[in-house]
């Protein structure tokens, strides 16, 4: 059981990470900034995956979800771009 300061720090960190996720999602859904949002989201997911690998954890749900989210962002961005769909 942690102290009050540790619990407050974890709660604050969770709020910051949630805000980062919302900002990245908003950037991805806005067409002029979708590439920037996808890059930021991929970096965010990649950092989560690397931090779990660095902690010597085996491939877990966090790693799998992080990789799948990053892949889904780029697939969705590619499907939304009309010029990519028209070239086929």
C-alpha positions in Angstrom: 0.0 0.0 0.0 1.5 3.3 -1.1 1.5 6.7 0.5 -0.9 9.4 -0.3 1.7 11.2 -2.4 2.4 8.1 -4.5 -1.4 7.6 -5.1 -1.8 11.2 -6.1 1.2 11.0 -8.5 -0.3 7.9 -10.2 -3.7 9.6 -10.5 -2.1 12.7 -12.0 0.0 10.6 -14.4 -3.1 8.8 -15.5 -4.9 12.1 -16.2 -1.9 13.4 -18.3 -1.7 10.2 -20.3 -5.4 10.3 -20.9 -5.1 13.9 -22.1 -2.3 12.9 -24.5 -4.5 10.2 -25.9 -7.4 12.6 -26.5 -5.2 15.1 -28.2 -3.6 12.5 -30.5 -7.1 11.2 -31.3 -8.3 14.7 -32.1 -5.4 15.4 -34.3 -5.9 12.1 -36.2 -9.6 12.9 -36.9 -8.9 16.4 -38.2 -7.8 16.0 -41.9 -5.2 18.8 -42.0 -3.4 17.4 -39.0 -4.0 13.7 -39.4 -0.4 12.8 -40.4 0.9 14.7 -37.3 -1.7 12.9 -35.1 -0.8 9.5 -36.6 2.9 10.1 -36.0 2.3 11.3 -32.4 0.0 8.3 -31.7 2.5 5.9 -33.2 5.3 7.3 -31.0 3.0 7.1 -27.9 2.1 3.5 -28.6 5.7 2.7 -29.5 7.0 4.2 -26.2 4.5 2.1 -24.3 5.6 -1.1 -26.0 9.3 -0.3 -25.5 8.9 0.5 -21.8 7.2 -2.9 -21.3 10.0 -4.6 -23.2 12.6 -2.8 -21.3 11.0 -3.9 -18.0 11.7 -7.5 -19.3 8.0 -8.4 -19.6 7.0 -11.0 -22.1 4.6 -10.0 -24.9 1.5 -9.1 -23.0 -1.8 -7.5 -23.8 -0.3 -4.0 -23.4 2.3 -4.8 -26.1 -0.2 -6.4 -28.4 -2.7 -3.6 -28.0 -0.1 -0.9 -28.5 1.1 -2.5 -31.8 -2.5 -3.0 -33.0 -3.5 0.6 -32.2 -0.6 2.0 -34.1 -1.3 -0.2 -37.1 -5.0 0.6 -37.0 -4.3 4.4 -37.0 -2.2 4.1 -40.2 -4.6 1.8 -41.9 -7.5 4.1 -41.1 -5.5 7.1 -42.4 -4.7 5.2 -45.6 -8.4 4.2 -46.1 -9.5 7.8 -45.6 -7.1 9.2 -48.2 -8.9 9.3 -51.6 -5.8 9.5 -53.7 -4.5 6.2 -52.3 -7.8 4.4 -53.0 -8.0 5.9 -56.5 -4.6 4.6 -57.5 -5.8 1.0 -57.5 
